[in-house]
Amino acid sequence: MSQIDTQSLMLQMRSLAAQAQLKPVDNLTEVSGVGKKETGQETADGFADLLAKSVEAVSAEQHKSGDMKKSFEKGDPDMELSEVMLQAQKASLSFQAMTQIRNKLVEAYKTVINMPM
């Protein structure tokens, strides 16, 4: 399991809360491992990009699974049932993981919003 940088996570959550309330984020945070300073908004944008790429990856897995199923149903001799089933399971697990991540993000967002300022 990878360790989570709680300081960075809290700063990202605070910047998301500030963005949700349309408050400017004026403090600079150092992004771990990068060595340069980014504003809270840049961190939030980076997080949003990462989340969007993750959703696109899950979508790609599901499309690949659907395409493989269609090929198998049409009788493609190169498509084996085991490969189709494996891809279907990959797509399902990716979707379930993304759902759990979404649930945790919503929970964290609610926690941050309810924090006294």
Backbone as JSON Lines, residues from 0, in Angstrom:
{"i":0,"aa":"M","n":[0.82,-1.18,0.0],"ca":[0.0,0.0,0.0],"c":[0.87,1.25,0.0]}
{"i":1,"aa":"S","n":[0.5,2.23,-0.75],"ca":[1.26,3.46,-0.79],"c":[0.78,4.38,0.33]}
{"i":2,"aa":"Q","n":[1.7,5.16,0.87],"ca":[1.36,6.08,1.93],"c":[0.77,7.34,1.32]}
{"i":3,"aa":"I","n":[-0.14,7.93,2.05],"ca":[-0.8,9.15,1.59],"c":[-0.17,10.32,2.32]}
{"i":4,"aa":"D","n":[0.21,11.34,1.59],"ca":[0.74,12.57,2.18],"c":[-0.44,13.37,2.72]}
{"i":5,"aa":"T","n":[-0.67,13.27,4.02],"ca":[-1.85,13.89,4.63],"c":[-1.82,15.4,4.51]}
{"i":6,"aa":"Q","n":[-0.65,15.99,4.61],"ca":[-0.54,17.45,4.49],"c":[-1.01,17.9,3.11]}
{"i":7,"aa":"S","n":[-0.53,17.24,2.08],"ca":[-0.91,17.58,0.71],"c":[-2.4,17.33,0.49]}
{"i":8,"aa":"L","n":[-2.9,16.22,1.02],"ca":[-4.31,15.89,0.87],"c":[-5.19,16.95,1.53]}
{"i":9,"aa":"M","n":[-4.82,17.37,2.74],"ca":[-5.6,18.4,3.43],"c":[-5.58,19.72,2.67]}
{"i":10,"aa":"L","n":[-4.42,20.08,2.12],"ca":[-4.34,21.32,1.35],"c":[-5.2,21.25,0.09]}
{"i":11,"aa":"Q","n":[-5.22,20.1,-0.56],"ca":[-6.06,19.93,-1.74],"c":[-7.53,20.02,-1.36]}
{"i":12,"aa":"M","n":[-7.89,19.39,-0.25],"ca":[-9.29,19.42,0.19],"c":[-9.71,20.84,0.55]}
{"i":13,"aa":"R","n":[-8.81,21.59,1.21],"ca":[-9.14,22.98,1.56],"c":[-9.29,23.83,0.31]}
{"i":14,"aa":"S","n":[-8.44,23.6,-0.68],"ca":[-8.56,24.39,-1.9],"c":[-9.85,24.06,-2.64]}
{"i":15,"aa":"L","n":[-10.26,22.79,-2.61],"ca":[-11.54,22.42,-3.21],"c":[-12.7,23.07,-2.48]}
{"i":16,"aa":"A","n":[-12.62,23.11,-1.16],"ca":[-13.68,23.75,-0.37],"c":[-13.74,25.25,-0.68]}
{"i":17,"aa":"A","n":[-12.57,25.88,-0.77],"ca":[-12.53,27.3,-1.09],"c":[-13.07,27.56,-2.48]}
{"i":18,"aa":"Q","n":[-12.75,26.69,-3.4],"ca":[-13.25,26.83,-4.77],"c":[-14.77,26.66,-4.79]}
{"i":19,"aa":"A","n":[-15.27,25.73,-4.01],"ca":[-16.71,25.49,-3.97],"c":[-17.45,26.7,-3.39]}
{"i":20,"aa":"Q","n":[-16.81,27.4,-2.49],"ca":[-17.43,28.58,-1.88],"c":[-17.05,29.86,-2.61]}
{"i":21,"aa":"L","n":[-16.34,29.72,-3.72],"ca":[-15.89,30.84,-4.55],"c":[-15.03,31.83,-3.78]}
{"i":22,"aa":"K","n":[-14.22,31.3,-2.85],"ca":[-13.28,32.13,-2.12],"c":[-11.92,31.99,-2.79]}
{"i":23,"aa":"P","n":[-11.15,33.07,-2.87],"ca":[-9.81,32.93,-3.46],"c":[-8.89,32.17,-2.51]}
{"i":24,"aa":"V","n":[-8.05,31.35,-3.09],"ca":[-7.04,30.63,-2.32],"c":[-5.75,31.39,-2.51]}
{"i":25,"aa":"D","n":[-5.26,32.04,-1.43],"ca":[-4.12,32.93,-1.6],"c":[-2.81,32.36,-1.06]}
{"i":26,"aa":"N","n":[-2.86,31.24,-0.34],"ca":[-1.61,30.7,0.18],"c":[-0.98,29.77,-0.84]}
{"i":27,"aa":"L","n":[0.35,29.7,-0.83],"ca":[1.07,28.82,-1.73],"c":[1.38,27.53,-1.01]}
{"i":28,"aa":"T","n":[1.27,26.43,-1.72],"ca":[1.6,25.14,-1.14],"c":[2.69,24.5,-1.96]}
{"i":29,"aa":"E","n":[3.58,23.81,-1.31],"ca":[4.64,23.12,-2.03],"c":[4.16,21.72,-2.33]}
{"i":30,"aa":"V","n":[4.18,21.38,-3.59],"ca":[3.75,20.06,-4.01],"c":[4.89,19.09,-3.75]}
{"i":31,"aa":"S","n":[4.59,18.02,-3.03],"ca":[5.64,17.08,-2.64],"c":[6.22,16.4,-3.86]}
{"i":32,"aa":"G","n":[7.53,16.3,-3.87],"ca":[8.23,15.6,-4.93],"c":[8.52,16.45,-6.15]}
{"i":33,"aa":"V","n":[7.88,17.58,-6.31],"ca":[8.08,18.39,-7.49],"c":[9.13,19.47,-7.24]}
{"i":34,"aa":"G","n":[9.12,20.05,-6.05],"ca":[10.1,21.06,-5.72],"c":[9.75,22.45,-6.19]}
{"i":35,"aa":"K","n":[8.58,22.65,-6.76],"ca":[8.16,23.98,-7.15],"c":[6.88,24.34,-6.4]}
{"i":36,"aa":"K","n":[6.6,25.61,-6.32],"ca":[5.41,26.07,-5.61],"c":[4.26,26.21,-6.6]}
{"i":37,"aa":"E","n":[3.08,25.77,-6.15],"ca":[1.87,25.92,-6.93],"c":[0.8,26.54,-6.06]}
{"i":38,"aa":"T","n":[-0.1,27.28,-6.65],"ca":[-1.21,27.81,-5.89],"c":[-2.21,26.69,-5.65]}
{"i":39,"aa":"G","n":[-3.11,26.92,-4.73],"ca":[-4.15,25.94,-4.45],"c":[-4.99,25.65,-5.69]}
{"i":40,"aa":"Q","n":[-5.22,26.68,-6.51],"ca":[-6.01,26.49,-7.71],"c":[-5.3,25.58,-8.7]}
{"i":41,"aa":"E","n":[-3.98,25.75,-8.85],"ca":[-3.23,24.88,-9.76],"c":[-3.23,23.45,-9.27]}
{"i":42,"aa":"T","n":[-3.16,23.26,-7.95],"ca":[-3.22,21.92,-7.38],"c":[-4.58,21.31,-7.64]}
{"i":43,"aa":"A","n":[-5.63,22.11,-7.46],"ca":[-6.99,21.61,-7.71],"c":[-7.17,21.25,-9.18]}
{"i":44,"aa":"D","n":[-6.62,22.08,-10.06],"ca":[-6.72,21.78,-11.49],"c":[-5.98,20.48,-11.82]}
{"i":45,"aa":"G","n":[-4.8,20.29,-11.22],"ca":[-4.05,19.05,-11.43],"c":[-4.82,17.85,-10.93]}
{"i":46,"aa":"F","n":[-5.48,18.0,-9.79],"ca":[-6.28,16.93,-9.23],"c":[-7.47,16.63,-10.14]}
{"i":47,"aa":"A","n":[-8.1,17.68,-10.66],"ca":[-9.23,17.5,-11.57],"c":[-8.8,16.78,-12.84]}
{"i":48,"aa":"D","n":[-7.62,17.13,-13.36],"ca":[-7.09,16.46,-14.55],"c":[-6.83,14.98,-14.28]}
{"i":49,"aa":"L","n":[-6.26,14.71,-13.11],"ca":[-5.98,13.32,-12.73],"c":[-7.28,12.53,-12.62]}
{"i":50,"aa":"L","n":[-8.29,13.14,-12.02],"ca":[-9.59,12.47,-11.88],"c":[-10.23,12.24,-13.25]}
{"i":51,"aa":"A","n":[-10.14,13.23,-14.13],"ca":[-10.71,13.08,-15.47],"c":[-10.01,11.97,-16.25]}
{"i":52,"aa":"K","n":[-8.69,11.88,-16.12],"ca":[-7.95,10.82,-16.82],"c":[-8.33,9.45,-16.27]}
{"i":53,"aa":"S","n":[-8.58,9.38,-14.97],"ca":[-8.99,8.11,-14.37],"c":[-10.35,7.67,-14.9]}
{"i":54,"aa":"V","n":[-11.26,8.61,-15.0],"ca":[-12.59,8.29,-15.53],"c":[-12.48,7.85,-16.99]}
{"i":55,"aa":"E","n":[-11.63,8.51,-17.75],"ca":[-11.43,8.13,-19.15],"c":[-10.84,6.73,-19.26]}
{"i":56,"aa":"A","n":[-9.94,6.38,-18.35],"ca":[-9.34,5.04,-18.36],"c":[-10.39,3.97,-18.07]}
{"i":57,"aa":"V","n":[-11.28,4.24,-17.12],"ca":[-12.36,3.3,-16.82],"c":[-13.28,3.17,-18.03]}
{"i":58,"aa":"S","n":[-13.58,4.28,-18.65],"ca":[-14.43,4.26,-19.85],"c":[-13.79,3.44,-20.96]}
{"i":59,"aa":"A","n":[-12.48,3.61,-21.13],"ca":[-11.76,2.86,-22.18],"c":[-11.82,1.36,-21.9]}
{"i":60,"aa":"E","n":[-11.67,0.97,-20.63],"ca":[-11.76,-0.45,-20.26],"c":[-13.15,-1.0,-20.6]}
{"i":61,"aa":"Q","n":[-14.19,-0.22,-20.33],"ca":[-15.55,-0.67,-20.61],"c":[-15.8,-0.77,-22.11]}
{"i":62,"aa":"H","n":[-15.3,0.19,-22.87],"ca":[-15.46,0.13,-24.33],"c":[-14.71,-1.06,-24.92]}
{"i":63,"aa":"K","n":[-13.52,-1.3,-24.42],"ca":[-12.73,-2.44,-24.89],"c":[-13.48,-3.75,-24.6]}
{"i":64,"aa":"S","n":[-14.05,-3.83,-23.41],"ca":[-14.82,-5.02,-23.04],"c":[-16.02,-5.2,-23.97]}
{"i":65,"aa":"G","n":[-16.72,-4.11,-24.23],"ca":[-17.88,-4.17,-25.13],"c":[-17.5,-4.59,-26.53]}
{"i":66,"aa":"D","n":[-16.39,-4.04,-27.03],"ca":[-15.93,-4.4,-28.37],"c":[-15.53,-5.88,-28.45]}
{"i":67,"aa":"M","n":[-14.86,-6.36,-27.39],"ca":[-14.46,-7.77,-27.38],"c":[-15.68,-8.69,-27.32]}
{"i":68,"aa":"K","n":[-16.7,-8.29,-26.56],"ca":[-17.92,-9.09,-26.48],"c":[-18.61,-9.17,-27.84]}
{"i":69,"aa":"K","n":[-18.68,-8.02,-28.52],"ca":[-19.31,-8.0,-29.85],"c":[-18.55,-8.87,-30.84]}
{"i":70,"aa":"S","n":[-17.22,-8.79,-30.8],"ca":[-16.4,-9.61,-31.69],"c":[-16.61,-11.09,-31.43]}
{"i":71,"aa":"F","n":[-16.67,-11.45,-30.15],"ca":[-16.88,-12.85,-29.79],"c":[-18.26,-13.32,-30.25]}
{"i":72,"aa":"E","n":[-19.27,-12.49,-30.07],"ca":[-20.63,-12.85,-30.48],"c":[-20.75,-13.01,-31.98]}
{"i":73,"aa":"K","n":[-19.96,-12.27,-32.74],"ca":[-19.98,-12.37,-34.2],"c":[-19.21,-13.58,-34.69]}
{"i":74,"aa":"G","n":[-18.5,-14.25,-33.78],"ca":[-17.78,-15.46,-34.16],"c":[-16.36,-15.22,-34.62]}
{"i":75,"aa":"D","n":[-15.74,-14.16,-34.18],"ca":[-14.35,-13.87,-34.53],"c":[-13.47,-15.01,-34.03]}
{"i":76,"aa":"P","n":[-12.73,-15.67,-34.93],"ca":[-11.92,-16.83,-34.5],"c":[-10.72,-16.44,-33.62]}
{"i":77,"aa":"D","n":[-10.31,-15.19,-33.66],"ca":[-9.18,-14.74,-32.84],"c":[-9.59,-14.41,-31.4]}
{"i":78,"aa":"M","n":[-10.89,-14.34,-31.14],"ca":[-11.37,-13.95,-29.83],"c":[-11.74,-15.18,-29.02]}
{"i":79,"aa":"E","n":[-11.08,-15.36,-27.88],"ca":[-11.36,-16.49,-27.02],"c":[-12.25,-16.04,-25.87]}
{"i":80,"aa":"L","n":[-13.08,-16.95,-25.4],"ca":[-14.02,-16.65,-24.31],"c":[-13.27,-16.2,-23.05]}
{"i":81,"aa":"S","n":[-12.16,-16.84,-22.76],"ca":[-11.41,-16.48,-21.55],"c":[-10.9,-15.04,-21.6]}
{"i":82,"aa":"E","n":[-10.47,-14.59,-22.78],"ca":[-10.01,-13.21,-22.92],"c":[-11.16,-12.23,-22.74]}
{"i":83,"aa":"V","n":[-12.3,-12.58,-23.3],"ca":[-13.48,-11.72,-23.19],"c":[-13.92,-11.6,-21.74]}
{"i":84,"aa":"M","n":[-13.96,-12.74,-21.04],"ca":[-14.38,-12.73,-19.64],"c":[-13.37,-11.98,-18.77]}
{"i":85,"aa":"L","n":[-12.1,-12.12,-19.05],"ca":[-11.07,-11.42,-18.3],"c":[-11.2,-9.91,-18.47]}
{"i":86,"aa":"Q","n":[-11.43,-9.48,-19.69],"ca":[-11.59,-8.04,-19.95],"c":[-12.86,-7.52,-19.29]}
{"i":87,"aa":"A","n":[-13.92,-8.31,-19.3],"ca":[-15.17,-7.89,-18.64],"c":[-14.94,-7.71,-17.14]}
{"i":88,"aa":"Q","n":[-14.15,-8.6,-16.53],"ca":[-13.85,-8.48,-15.11],"c":[-12.98,-7.26,-14.83]}
{"i":89,"aa":"K","n":[-12.02,-6.98,-15.71],"ca":[-11.18,-5.79,-15.55],"c":[-12.04,-4.53,-15.59]}
{"i":90,"aa":"A","n":[-12.96,-4.48,-16.53],"ca":[-13.84,-3.32,-16.66],"c":[-14.72,-3.17,-15.42]}
{"i":91,"aa":"S","n":[-15.23,-4.28,-14.94],"ca":[-16.09,-4.25,-13.76],"c":[-15.32,-3.78,-12.53]}
{"i":92,"aa":"L","n":[-14.13,-4.31,-12.33],"ca":[-13.31,-3.9,-11.18],"c":[-12.91,-2.43,-11.28]}
{"i":93,"aa":"S","n":[-12.59,-1.98,-12.47],"ca":[-12.23,-0.57,-12.66],"c":[-13.4,0.34,-12.28]}
{"i":94,"aa":"F","n":[-14.59,-0.06,-12.71],"ca":[-15.77,0.74,-12.4],"c":[-16.06,0.74,-10.9]}
{"i":95,"aa":"Q","n":[-15.95,-0.42,-10.27],"ca":[-16.19,-0.51,-8.83],"c":[-15.17,0.34,-8.06]}
{"i":96,"aa":"A","n":[-13.92,0.29,-8.47],"ca":[-12.89,1.09,-7.8],"c":[-13.18,2.58,-7.97]}
{"i":97,"aa":"M","n":[-13.56,2.99,-9.17],"ca":[-13.88,4.4,-9.41],"c":[-15.08,4.84,-8.57]}
{"i":98,"aa":"T","n":[-16.05,3.97,-8.4],"ca":[-17.21,4.29,-7.57],"c":[-16.8,4.48,-6.11]}
{"i":99,"aa":"Q","n":[-15.92,3.61,-5.63],"ca":[-15.45,3.75,-4.25],"c":[-14.64,5.03,-4.07]}
{"i":100,"aa":"I","n":[-13.83,5.37,-5.05],"ca":[-13.05,6.62,-4.97],"c":[-13.99,7.81,-4.95]}
{"i":101,"aa":"R","n":[-15.0,7.78,-5.79],"ca":[-15.98,8.87,-5.81],"c":[-16.65,9.0,-4.45]}
{"i":102,"aa":"N","n":[-17.05,7.88,-3.85],"ca":[-17.7,7.92,-2.55],"c":[-16.78,8.52,-1.48]}
{"i":103,"aa":"K","n":[-15.51,8.15,-1.51],"ca":[-14.55,8.69,-0.54],"c":[-14.33,10.19,-0.77]}
{"i":104,"aa":"L","n":[-14.28,10.61,-2.03],"ca":[-14.1,12.04,-2.31],"c":[-15.3,12.85,-1.85]}
{"i":105,"aa":"V","n":[-16.49,12.33,-2.07],"ca":[-17.7,13.03,-1.62],"c":[-17.7,13.12,-0.1]}
{"i":106,"aa":"E","n":[-17.34,12.04,0.56],"ca":[-17.27,12.03,2.02],"c":[-16.25,13.05,2.52]}
{"i":107,"aa":"A","n":[-15.08,13.09,1.89],"ca":[-14.04,14.05,2.28],"c":[-14.5,15.48,2.01]}
{"i":108,"aa":"Y","n":[-15.16,15.7,0.9],"ca":[-15.67,17.03,0.56],"c":[-16.67,17.5,1.62]}
{"i":109,"aa":"K","n":[-17.59,16.62,2.01],"ca":[-18.57,16.97,3.04],"c":[-17.89,17.28,4.36]}
{"i":110,"aa":"T","n":[-16.86,16.53,4.69],"ca":[-16.12,16.77,5.92],"c":[-15.46,18.14,5.89]}
{"i":111,"aa":"V","n":[-14.84,18.49,4.77],"ca":[-14.18,19.78,4.66],"c":[-15.18,20.92,4.7]}
{"i":112,"aa":"I","n":[-16.29,20.75,4.04],"ca":[-17.32,21.81,4.01],"c":[-17.86,22.06,5.41]}
{"i":113,"aa":"N","n":[-17.98,21.02,6.21],"ca":[-18.53,21.15,7.55],"c":[-17.51,21.6,8.6]}
{"i":114,"aa":"M","n":[-16.25,21.75,8.2],"ca":[-15.22,22.21,9.14],"c":[-15.45,23.68,9.49]}
{"i":115,"aa":"P","n":[-15.27,24.0,10.76],"ca":[-15.4,25.43,11.12],"c":[-14.19,26.2,10.58]}
{"i":116,"aa":"M","n":[-14.44,27.41,10.13],"ca":[-13.35,28.21,9.56],"c":[-12.91,29.26,10.52]}
